[in-house]
């Protein structure tokens, strides 16, 4: 059983070639991807199936939204302990200003914010902008 098959089985999703392909693309990318990025890497993509797949993956805790301050919604694979009841995705997202890729900084956490009385916390995100390791090497 491949790692992609294990992910689908762990999250109680039917194993289909399309879902396996999407997970494989995320695994190989190394950074967050938009629906358009995925569509361009899939052979014979069906946009409706892709959006449904992304929605079910997000609902099940396989992927999370990678907020990067751009107008494009991006997604990244979750850590293995995420599930449909709780995402552990409150980490920093790094957006490279040269290659425009967004990376999850899984072990750099968004600081806890103490809100004044009457405010209700829903979620938080933190974006760090700069030059990624790969682009930094090419610009030296």
DSSP file (Angstrom, degrees, kcal/mol; ACC not computed):
  #  RESIDUE AA STRUCTURE BP1 BP2  ACC     N-H-->O    O-->H-N    N-H-->O    O-->H-N    TCO  KAPPA ALPHA  PHI   PSI    X-CA   Y-CA   Z-CA
    1    1 A X              0   0    0      0, 0.0     2,-0.0     0, 0.0     0, 0.0   0.000 360.0 360.0 360.0 129.6    0.0    0.0    0.0
    2    2 A X     >  -     0   0    0      1,-0.1     4,-2.1     4,-0.0     5,-0.1  -0.256 360.0-108.9 -74.4 165.9    1.4    3.4   -1.0
    3    3 A X  H  > S+     0   0    0      1,-0.2     4,-2.1     2,-0.2     5,-0.1   0.862 121.1  53.9 -64.3 -34.6    1.6    6.3    1.4
    4    4 A X  H  > S+     0   0    0      2,-0.2     4,-2.0     1,-0.2    -1,-0.2   0.901 108.2  49.0 -66.3 -40.0   -1.2    8.1   -0.6
    5    5 A X  H  > S+     0   0    0      1,-0.2     4,-2.6     2,-0.2    -2,-0.2   0.890 109.5  52.8 -64.6 -39.0   -3.4    5.0   -0.2
    6    6 A X  H  X S+     0   0    0     -4,-2.1     4,-3.0     2,-0.2    -2,-0.2   0.901 107.2  52.1 -62.5 -41.8   -2.7    5.0    3.5
    7    7 A X  H  X S+     0   0    0     -4,-2.1     4,-1.5     2,-0.2    -2,-0.2   0.940 111.9  45.3 -60.9 -47.7   -3.7    8.6    3.8
    8    8 A X  H  <>S+     0   0    0     -4,-2.0     5,-2.9     1,-0.2    -2,-0.2   0.918 115.3  47.0 -63.1 -43.6   -7.0    8.0    2.1
    9    9 A X  H ><5S+     0   0    0     -4,-2.6     3,-1.7     1,-0.2    -2,-0.2   0.918 109.3  54.1 -64.3 -43.6   -7.7    4.8    4.2
   10   10 A X  H 3<5S+     0   0    0     -4,-3.0    -1,-0.2     1,-0.3    -2,-0.2   0.822 113.0  44.0 -59.6 -32.4   -6.7    6.6    7.4
   11   11 A X  T 3<5S-     0   0    0     -4,-1.5    -1,-0.3    -5,-0.2    -2,-0.2   0.197 115.7-114.3-101.1  15.3   -9.3    9.3    6.6
   12   12 A X  T < 5 +     0   0    0     -3,-1.7     2,-0.4     1,-0.2    -3,-0.2   0.868  66.7 142.9  56.2  43.3  -12.0    6.9    5.5
   13   13 A X      < -     0   0    0     -5,-2.9    -1,-0.2    -6,-0.1    -2,-0.1  -0.908  57.0-105.5-113.0 143.0  -12.0    8.0    1.9
   14   14 A X        -     0   0    0     -2,-0.4     2,-0.7     1,-0.1     5,-0.1  -0.394  36.5-117.6 -63.6 137.7  -12.5    5.8   -1.1
   15   15 A X        +     0   0    0     -2,-0.1     2,-0.3     4,-0.1    -1,-0.1  -0.704  45.1 164.0 -83.2 115.3   -9.3    5.1   -3.0
   16   16 A X     >  -     0   0    0     -2,-0.7     4,-2.3     1,-0.1     5,-0.2  -0.907  47.9-118.5-125.7 157.6   -9.6    6.5   -6.5
   17   17 A X  H  > S+     0   0    0     -2,-0.3     4,-2.5     1,-0.2     5,-0.2   0.880 114.5  55.0 -62.5 -37.7   -6.8    7.2   -9.0
   18   18 A X  H  > S+     0   0    0      2,-0.2     4,-2.3     1,-0.2    -1,-0.2   0.939 109.7  45.6 -62.3 -47.1   -7.7   10.9   -9.1
   19   19 A X  H  > S+     0   0    0      1,-0.2     4,-2.4     2,-0.2     5,-0.2   0.900 112.6  51.4 -63.2 -40.9   -7.4   11.2   -5.3
   20   20 A X  H  X S+     0   0    0     -4,-2.3     4,-2.4     1,-0.2    -1,-0.2   0.908 109.8  50.2 -61.7 -41.7   -4.1    9.3   -5.4
   21   21 A X  H  X S+     0   0    0     -4,-2.5     4,-2.2     2,-0.2    -2,-0.2   0.911 109.9  49.9 -63.2 -43.2   -2.8   11.6   -8.1
   22   22 A X  H  X S+     0   0    0     -4,-2.3     4,-2.2     2,-0.2    -2,-0.2   0.932 112.6  46.3 -63.3 -46.1   -3.8   14.7   -6.2
   23   23 A X  H  X S+     0   0    0     -4,-2.4     4,-2.8     1,-0.2    -1,-0.2   0.912 111.2  53.1 -63.2 -41.2   -2.1   13.5   -3.0
   24   24 A X  H  X S+     0   0    0     -4,-2.4     4,-2.1    -5,-0.2    -1,-0.2   0.897 107.5  51.2 -60.7 -41.4    1.0   12.5   -5.0
   25   25 A X  H  X S+     0   0    0     -4,-2.2     4,-1.4     2,-0.2    -1,-0.2   0.925 111.4  47.4 -62.5 -44.9    1.2   16.0   -6.5
   26   26 A X  H  X S+     0   0    0     -4,-2.2     4,-1.1     1,-0.2     3,-0.4   0.932 111.2  52.0 -60.3 -45.3    1.1   17.6   -3.0
   27   27 A X  H  < S+     0   0    0     -4,-2.8    -2,-0.2     1,-0.2    -1,-0.2   0.872 115.1  41.0 -58.7 -39.3    3.7   15.1   -1.8
   28   28 A X  H  < S+     0   0    0     -4,-2.1    -1,-0.2    -5,-0.2    -2,-0.2   0.652 102.2  70.5 -86.3 -16.0    6.1   16.0   -4.6
   29   29 A X  H  < S-     0   0    0     -4,-1.4    -2,-0.2    -3,-0.4    -1,-0.2   0.926  75.3-154.5 -71.5 -45.8    5.5   19.7   -4.7
   30   30 A X  S  < S+     0   0    0     -4,-1.1     2,-0.3     1,-0.2    -1,-0.1   0.509  70.1  55.4  80.8   3.1    7.2   20.7   -1.4
   31   31 A X  S    S-     0   0    0     -5,-0.2    72,-0.2    72,-0.1    -1,-0.2  -0.955  98.7 -70.1-155.5 170.9    5.0   23.9   -1.1
   32   32 A X        -     0   0    0     70,-3.5    70,-0.4    -2,-0.3     2,-0.4  -0.304  47.9-153.0 -67.5 150.9    1.4   24.9   -1.1
   33   33 A X  E     -A   75   0A   0     42,-3.0    42,-2.9    68,-0.1     2,-0.2  -0.952   7.1-138.5-129.4 145.8   -0.6   24.6   -4.3
   34   34 A X  E  >  -A   74   0A   0     -2,-0.4     4,-2.2    40,-0.3     5,-0.2  -0.504  36.2-105.2 -89.6 167.6   -3.6   26.4   -5.8
   35   35 A X  H  > S+     0   0    0     38,-0.6     4,-2.8     1,-0.2     5,-0.2   0.887 124.8  53.7 -59.3 -38.3   -6.4   24.5   -7.7
   36   36 A X  H  > S+     0   0    0      2,-0.2     4,-2.1     1,-0.2    -1,-0.2   0.885 105.9  52.5 -64.8 -38.7   -4.9   25.9  -10.9
   37   37 A X  H  > S+     0   0    0      2,-0.2     4,-0.9     1,-0.2    -2,-0.2   0.935 112.9  44.6 -60.3 -45.9   -1.5   24.5  -10.0
   38   38 A X  H >X S+     0   0    0     -4,-2.2     4,-1.1     1,-0.2     3,-0.9   0.926 110.7  54.0 -63.5 -45.2   -3.0   21.1   -9.4
   39   39 A X  H >< S+     0   0    0     -4,-2.8     3,-0.5     1,-0.3     6,-0.3   0.881 106.9  51.6 -57.7 -40.2   -5.1   21.3  -12.6
   40   40 A X  H 3< S+     0   0    0     -4,-2.1    -1,-0.3     1,-0.2    -2,-0.2   0.727 112.2  46.7 -71.3 -20.8   -2.0   22.0  -14.7
   41   41 A X  H << S+     0   0    0     -4,-0.9     2,-0.3    -3,-0.9    -1,-0.2   0.537  96.6  86.5 -98.6  -8.4   -0.2   19.0  -13.2
   42   42 A X  S X< S-     0   0    0     -4,-1.1     3,-0.6    -3,-0.5     2,-0.6  -0.693  78.9-124.4 -91.6 143.6   -3.1   16.5  -13.6
   43   43 A X  T 3  S-     0   0    0     -2,-0.3    -2,-0.1     1,-0.3    -3,-0.1  -0.781  92.3  -7.2 -86.1 128.1   -3.6   14.6  -16.8
   44   44 A X  T 3  S-     0   0    0     -2,-0.6    -1,-0.3     1,-0.1     2,-0.1   0.949  90.7-161.1  54.0  58.4   -7.1   15.2  -18.1
   45   45 A X    <   -     0   0    0     -3,-0.6     2,-0.6    -6,-0.3    -1,-0.1  -0.420  14.7-149.8 -73.7 142.8   -8.3   17.2  -15.1
   46   46 A X     >  -     0   0    0      1,-0.1     4,-2.5    -2,-0.1     5,-0.2  -0.961   8.2-152.1-108.8 114.9  -12.0   17.6  -14.3
   47   47 A X  H  > S+     0   0    0     -2,-0.6     4,-2.5     1,-0.2     5,-0.2   0.867  93.1  50.1 -58.2 -42.0  -12.4   20.9  -12.5
   48   48 A X  H  > S+     0   0    0      1,-0.2     4,-2.3     2,-0.2    -1,-0.2   0.927 112.2  47.4 -64.8 -44.3  -15.6   19.9  -10.6
   49   49 A X  H  > S+     0   0    0      1,-0.2     4,-2.5     2,-0.2    -2,-0.2   0.896 111.5  52.3 -63.0 -39.7  -13.9   16.7   -9.4
   50   50 A X  H  X S+     0   0    0     -4,-2.5     4,-2.8     2,-0.2    -2,-0.2   0.943 110.5  46.1 -62.3 -48.1  -10.8   18.6   -8.4
   51   51 A X  H  X S+     0   0    0     -4,-2.5     4,-2.2     1,-0.2    -1,-0.2   0.884 113.8  49.1 -64.5 -38.0  -12.8   21.1   -6.3
   52   52 A X  H  X S+     0   0    0     -4,-2.3     4,-2.6    -5,-0.2    -1,-0.2   0.896 111.5  50.1 -65.6 -39.7  -14.8   18.3   -4.7
   53   53 A X  H  X S+     0   0    0     -4,-2.5     4,-2.7     2,-0.2    -2,-0.2   0.931 110.7  48.4 -63.9 -46.1  -11.6   16.4   -3.9
   54   54 A X  H  X S+     0   0    0     -4,-2.8     4,-2.4     2,-0.2    -2,-0.2   0.912 112.3  49.8 -60.9 -42.4  -10.0   19.5   -2.4
   55   55 A X  H  X S+     0   0    0     -4,-2.2     4,-2.7     2,-0.2    -2,-0.2   0.931 113.2  44.8 -62.3 -46.9  -13.2   20.1   -0.3
   56   56 A X  H  X S+     0   0    0     -4,-2.6     4,-2.0     1,-0.2    -2,-0.2   0.886 112.8  51.9 -67.9 -36.6  -13.3   16.5    1.0
   57   57 A X  H  X>S+     0   0    0     -4,-2.7     5,-3.0    -5,-0.2     6,-1.0   0.905 112.7  45.5 -63.7 -40.9   -9.6   16.5    1.7
   58   58 A X  H ><5S+     0   0    0     -4,-2.4     3,-0.8    -5,-0.2    -2,-0.2   0.928 112.5  50.6 -68.0 -44.1   -9.9   19.7    3.7
   59   59 A X  H 3<5S+     0   0    0     -4,-2.7    -2,-0.2     1,-0.2    -1,-0.2   0.850 113.1  46.4 -60.5 -34.9  -13.0   18.4    5.6
   60   60 A X  H 3<5S-     0   0    0     -4,-2.0    24,-0.4    -5,-0.2    -1,-0.2   0.535 117.6-109.1 -88.1  -7.7  -11.2   15.2    6.5
   61   61 A X  T <<5S+     0   0    0     -3,-0.8    21,-0.2    -4,-0.7    -3,-0.2   0.750  85.7 117.4  87.2  24.1   -7.9   16.9    7.6
   62   62 A X  S   <S+     0   0    0     -5,-3.0    16,-3.0     1,-0.2     2,-0.3   0.831  81.8  16.6 -89.0 -37.7   -5.7   15.8    4.7
   63   63 A X  E     -B   77   0A   0     -6,-1.0     2,-0.3    14,-0.3    -2,-0.3  -0.876  66.5-160.2-128.4 162.8   -5.0   19.4    3.5
   64   64 A X  E     -B   76   0A   0     12,-2.4    12,-2.2    -2,-0.3     2,-0.3  -0.951  33.9 -92.3-137.3 160.6   -5.4   22.9    4.9
   65   65 A X  E     -B   75   0A   0     -2,-0.3     2,-0.9    10,-0.2    10,-0.3  -0.563  31.9-149.1 -72.0 133.1   -5.6   26.4    3.5
   66   66 A X        -     0   0    0      8,-2.7     8,-0.4    -2,-0.3     2,-0.3  -0.823  13.0-154.3-106.5  91.1   -2.2   28.0    3.3
   67   67 A X        +     0   0    0     -2,-0.9    26,-0.1     1,-0.1    59,-0.1  -0.490  27.7 159.7 -69.3 125.4   -2.9   31.7    3.8
   68   68 A X        -     0   0    0     -2,-0.3    -1,-0.1     4,-0.2     3,-0.1   0.313  58.3-105.0-132.7   7.8   -0.2   33.7    2.1
   69   69 A X  S    S+     0   0    0      1,-0.3     2,-0.1     3,-0.0    -2,-0.1   0.460  83.8 114.8  83.7  -0.3   -1.7   37.1    1.6
   70   70 A X  S    S-     0   0    0      2,-0.3    -1,-0.3     1,-0.1    -2,-0.2  -0.454  79.4-112.1 -93.6 173.8   -2.2   36.7   -2.1
   71   71 A X  S    S+     0   0    0     -2,-0.1     2,-0.5    -3,-0.1    -1,-0.1   0.534  92.8  90.5 -80.8  -6.9   -5.5   36.6   -3.9
   72   72 A X  S    S-     0   0    0    -38,-0.0     2,-0.4   -37,-0.0    -2,-0.3  -0.807  76.3-132.4 -97.9 125.5   -5.0   32.9   -4.8
   73   73 A X        -     0   0    0     -2,-0.5   -38,-0.6    -6,-0.1     2,-0.3  -0.620  30.4-172.1 -74.5 126.5   -6.3   30.3   -2.4
   74   74 A X  E     -A   34   0A   0     -2,-0.4    -8,-2.7    -8,-0.4     2,-0.3  -0.861   9.1-156.6-121.0 156.5   -3.6   27.7   -1.8
   75   75 A X  E     -AB  33  65A   0    -42,-2.9   -42,-3.0    -2,-0.3     2,-0.3  -0.930   6.5-172.0-130.5 153.1   -3.6   24.3    0.0
   76   76 A X  E     - B   0  64A   0    -12,-2.2   -12,-2.4    -2,-0.3   -44,-0.1  -0.971  35.7 -90.4-140.8 156.4   -0.9   22.2    1.6
   77   77 A X  E     - B   0  63A   0     -2,-0.3   -14,-0.3   -14,-0.2     2,-0.1  -0.394  44.0-127.8 -64.6 142.1   -0.8   18.7    3.1
   78   78 A X        -     0   0    0    -16,-3.0    -1,-0.1     1,-0.1    11,-0.1  -0.383  29.5 -90.7 -81.9 165.4   -1.6   18.5    6.8
   79   79 A X    >   -     0   0    0      9,-0.2     3,-1.7    -2,-0.1    -1,-0.1  -0.356  46.2-103.1 -67.2 160.7    0.5   16.9    9.4
   80   80 A X  T 3  S+     0   0    0      1,-0.3    -1,-0.1    -3,-0.1    -2,-0.1   0.700 117.2  61.5 -65.8 -19.8   -0.4   13.3   10.0
   81   81 A X  T 3  S+     0   0    0      7,-0.1    -1,-0.3     2,-0.0     2,-0.2   0.377  79.7 106.6 -91.6   7.1   -2.2   14.0   13.2
   82   82 A X    <   +     0   0    0     -3,-1.7     2,-0.3   -21,-0.2     5,-0.2  -0.553  44.2 165.2 -78.9 149.6   -4.9   16.2   11.6
   83   83 A X        -     0   0    0      3,-2.1     3,-0.5    -2,-0.2   -22,-0.2  -0.873  53.7 -79.4-150.6-175.3   -8.4   14.8   11.2
   84   84 A X  S    S+     0   0    0    -24,-0.4   -23,-0.2    -2,-0.3     3,-0.1   0.694 125.9  48.8 -67.3 -17.3  -11.9   15.9   10.4
   85   85 A X  S    S+     0   0    0      1,-0.3     2,-0.3   -25,-0.2    -1,-0.2   0.713 122.5  16.2 -94.9 -23.1  -12.4   17.1   14.0
   86   86 A X        -     0   0    0     -3,-0.5    -3,-2.1    -5,-0.1     2,-0.4  -0.910  57.8-157.1-157.5 125.3   -9.3   19.1   14.4
   87   87 A X        -     0   0    0     -2,-0.3     2,-0.4    -5,-0.2     3,-0.1  -0.822   7.9-156.3 -94.8 138.7   -6.7   20.6   12.1
   88   88 A X        +     0   0    0     -2,-0.4    -9,-0.2     1,-0.1    -7,-0.1  -0.529  55.9 121.8-106.1  61.3   -3.3   21.4   13.6
   89   89 A X        +     0   0    0     -2,-0.4     2,-1.7     1,-0.1    -1,-0.1   0.120  21.5 116.2-115.8  20.7   -2.5   24.0   11.0
   90   90 A X        +     0   0    0     -3,-0.1    20,-1.8    35,-0.1     2,-0.3  -0.397  49.6 118.7 -89.7  62.1   -1.9   27.2   13.1
   91   91 A X  E    S-C  109   0B   0     -2,-1.7    35,-0.5    18,-0.2    18,-0.3  -0.737  72.6 -83.6-116.9 168.9    1.7   27.5   11.9
   92   92 A X  E     -Cd 105 126B   0     16,-3.2    13,-2.8    13,-0.7     2,-0.5  -0.467  34.4-148.2 -73.3 141.6    3.4   30.2   10.0
   93   93 A X  E     -Cd 104 127B   0     33,-2.5    35,-2.6    11,-0.2     2,-0.5  -0.962   9.4-149.6-110.2 130.2    3.2   30.2    6.2
   94   94 A X  E     -Cd 103 128B   0      9,-2.9     9,-2.9    -2,-0.5     2,-0.6  -0.878   7.7-162.2-103.1 124.1    6.2   31.6    4.4
   95   95 A X  E     -Cd 102 129B   0     33,-2.9    35,-1.9    -2,-0.5     2,-0.4  -0.927  11.8-142.0-110.6 118.9    5.6   33.3    1.1
   96   96 A X  E  >  - d   0 130B   0      5,-2.8     4,-1.1    -2,-0.6    35,-0.2  -0.655   1.3-153.8 -81.3 128.6    8.6   33.8   -1.2
   97   97 A X  T  4 S+     0   0    0     33,-3.3    34,-0.1    -2,-0.4    -1,-0.1   0.607  90.5  45.9 -77.8 -12.3    8.6   37.1   -3.1
   98   98 A X  T  4 S+     0   0    0     32,-0.4    -1,-0.1     3,-0.1    33,-0.1   0.906 125.7  22.0 -94.4 -56.7   10.6   35.7   -5.9
   99   99 A X  T  4 S-     0   0    0      2,-0.1    -2,-0.1     1,-0.0     3,-0.1   0.587  93.5-133.5 -89.6  -9.2    9.2   32.4   -6.9
  100  100 A X     <  +     0   0    0     -4,-1.1     2,-0.2     1,-0.2    -3,-0.1   0.576  55.9 143.7  68.3  10.8    5.7   33.1   -5.3
  101  101 A X        -     0   0    0     -6,-0.0    -5,-2.8   -70,-0.0     2,-0.5  -0.515  42.1-143.3 -79.9 151.3    5.7   29.7   -3.6
  102  102 A X  E     -C   95   0B   0    -70,-0.4   -70,-3.5    -7,-0.2     2,-0.4  -0.967  15.5-165.0-118.2 130.1    4.2   29.4   -0.1
  103  103 A X  E     -C   94   0B   0     -9,-2.9    -9,-2.9    -2,-0.5     2,-0.5  -0.903  19.4-125.3-118.2 141.1    5.7   27.0    2.4
  104  104 A X  E     -C   93   0B   0     -2,-0.4     2,-1.0   -11,-0.2   -11,-0.2  -0.728  10.7-156.7 -81.4 127.6    4.4   25.6    5.6
  105  105 A X  E >   -C   92   0B   0    -13,-2.8     3,-2.4    -2,-0.5   -13,-0.7  -0.714  18.1-177.3-100.3  77.8    6.6   26.3    8.6
  106  106 A X  E 3  S+     0   0B   0     -2,-1.0    -1,-0.2     1,-0.3   -16,-0.1   0.722  76.6  41.6 -55.5 -27.8    5.2   23.3   10.5
  107  107 A X  E 3  S+     0   0B   0     -3,-0.1     2,-0.6     1,-0.1    -1,-0.3   0.199  95.8  84.0-110.1  17.0    7.2   23.9   13.6
  108  108 A X  E <  S-     0   0B   0     -3,-2.4   -16,-3.2   -16,-0.2     2,-0.2  -0.947  72.5-157.3-116.1 107.1    7.0   27.7   13.7
  109  109 A X  E     -C   91   0B   0     -2,-0.6     2,-0.3   -18,-0.3   -18,-0.2  -0.546  21.0-109.3 -94.8 149.7    3.7   28.4   15.5
  110  110 A X        -     0   0    0    -20,-1.8    -1,-0.1    -2,-0.2     3,-0.1  -0.567  48.8-107.4 -67.2 129.8    1.4   31.5   15.4
  111  111 A X        -     0   0    0     -2,-0.3     2,-0.3     1,-0.1    -1,-0.1  -0.277  34.7-103.0 -62.3 147.3    1.7   33.2   18.8
  112  112 A X        -     0   0    0     -3,-0.1     2,-0.5     1,-0.0    -1,-0.1  -0.528  36.1-150.1 -70.8 133.7   -1.2   32.8   21.1
  113  113 A X        -     0   0    0     -2,-0.3     2,-0.7    -3,-0.1     8,-0.0  -0.919   3.8-147.9-110.5 128.5   -3.2   36.0   21.2
  114  114 A X        -     0   0    0     -2,-0.5     2,-0.2     0, 0.0    -2,-0.0  -0.863  21.4-154.4 -96.3 116.4   -5.2   37.1   24.3
  115  115 A X        -     0   0    0     -2,-0.7     3,-0.1     1,-0.1     6,-0.1  -0.568  19.0-103.0 -91.6 152.3   -8.3   38.9   23.2
  116  116 A X    >   -     0   0    0     -2,-0.2     3,-1.9     1,-0.2    -1,-0.1  -0.253  55.9 -73.4 -66.2 160.9  -10.2   41.5   25.2
  117  117 A X  T 3  S+     0   0    0      1,-0.2    -1,-0.2     3,-0.0     3,-0.1  -0.266 120.6  29.8 -55.1 136.4  -13.4   40.6   26.9
  118  118 A X  T 3  S+     0   0    0      1,-0.3     2,-0.4    -3,-0.1    -1,-0.2   0.216  92.8 110.4  96.4 -14.4  -16.3   40.2   24.4
  119  119 A X    <   -     0   0    0     -3,-1.9     2,-0.5    -4,-0.0    -1,-0.3  -0.758  55.6-150.0 -93.7 141.2  -14.1   39.1   21.5
  120  120 A X        -     0   0    0     -2,-0.4     2,-0.3    -3,-0.1    -4,-0.0  -0.951   9.9-135.1-116.2 125.1  -14.4   35.5   20.3
  121  121 A X        +     0   0    0     -2,-0.5     3,-0.1     1,-0.2    -2,-0.0  -0.579  31.6 161.9 -76.8 133.3  -11.5   33.7   18.7
  122  122 A X        -     0   0    0      1,-0.5     2,-0.3    -2,-0.3    -1,-0.2   0.702  62.6 -39.3-113.7 -56.3  -12.2   31.7   15.5
  123  123 A X        -     0   0    0      2,-0.0    -1,-0.5   -33,-0.0     2,-0.3  -0.970  50.4-149.3-162.7 170.5   -8.8   31.2   13.9
  124  124 A X        -     0   0    0     -2,-0.3     2,-0.3    -3,-0.1   -14,-0.1  -0.964   6.9-170.6-144.7 160.8   -5.6   32.9   13.2
  125  125 A X        -     0   0    0     -2,-0.3     2,-0.4   -35,-0.1   -33,-0.1  -0.984   7.1-157.2-149.1 157.3   -2.8   32.9   10.6
  126  126 A X  E     -d   92   0B   0    -35,-0.5   -33,-2.5    -2,-0.3     2,-0.5  -0.989   6.3-163.0-141.1 129.7    0.6   34.4   10.2
  127  127 A X  E     -d   93   0B   0     -2,-0.4     2,-0.5   -35,-0.2   -33,-0.2  -0.939   1.4-165.0-114.5 130.7    2.4   35.1    7.0
  128  128 A X  E     -d   94   0B   0    -35,-2.6   -33,-2.9    -2,-0.5     2,-0.4  -0.977  11.7-158.4-112.5 126.4    6.1   35.7    6.7
  129  129 A X  E     +d   95   0B   0     -2,-0.5     2,-0.3   -35,-0.2   -33,-0.2  -0.811  38.4  94.3-103.6 144.2    7.3   37.2    3.4
  130  130 A X  E    S-d   96   0B   0    -35,-1.9   -33,-3.3    -2,-0.4     2,-0.5  -0.938  74.2 -45.4 173.8-149.0   10.8   37.0    2.2
  131  131 A X        -     0   0    0     -2,-0.3   -35,-0.1   -35,-0.2   -36,-0.0  -0.964  52.7-131.7-117.4 125.8   13.1   34.9    0.0
  132  132 A X     >  -     0   0    0     -2,-0.5     4,-2.6     1,-0.1     5,-0.2  -0.181  28.2-101.9 -72.2 168.7   13.0   31.1    0.2
  133  133 A X  H  > S+     0   0    0      1,-0.2     4,-1.5     2,-0.2     5,-0.1   0.889 120.8  49.1 -57.4 -44.2   16.1   29.0    0.5
  134  134 A X  H  > S+     0   0    0      1,-0.2     4,-1.4     2,-0.2    -1,-0.2   0.924 115.2  42.6 -66.1 -45.8   16.1   27.9   -3.1
  135  135 A X  H  > S+     0   0    0      1,-0.2     4,-1.4     2,-0.2    -2,-0.2   0.844 109.6  58.5 -70.4 -33.3   15.7   31.5   -4.5
  136  136 A X  H  < S+     0   0    0     -4,-2.6     4,-0.5     1,-0.2    -1,-0.2   0.865 105.7  49.6 -63.0 -36.5   18.3   32.8   -2.0
  137  137 A X  H >< S+     0   0    0     -4,-1.5     3,-0.6     1,-0.2    -1,-0.2   0.880 111.0  49.0 -68.9 -39.0   20.9   30.5   -3.4
  138  138 A X  H 3< S+     0   0    0     -4,-1.4    -1,-0.2     1,-0.2    -2,-0.2   0.710 108.8  52.9 -76.5 -19.3   20.1   31.5   -7.0
  139  139 A X  T 3<        0   0    0     -4,-1.4    -1,-0.2     1,-0.2    -2,-0.2   0.538 360.0 360.0 -93.3  -6.0   20.3   35.2   -6.3
  140  140 A X    <         0   0    0     -3,-0.6    -1,-0.2    -4,-0.5    -2,-0.1   0.492 360.0 360.0 -76.9 360.0   23.8   35.1   -4.6
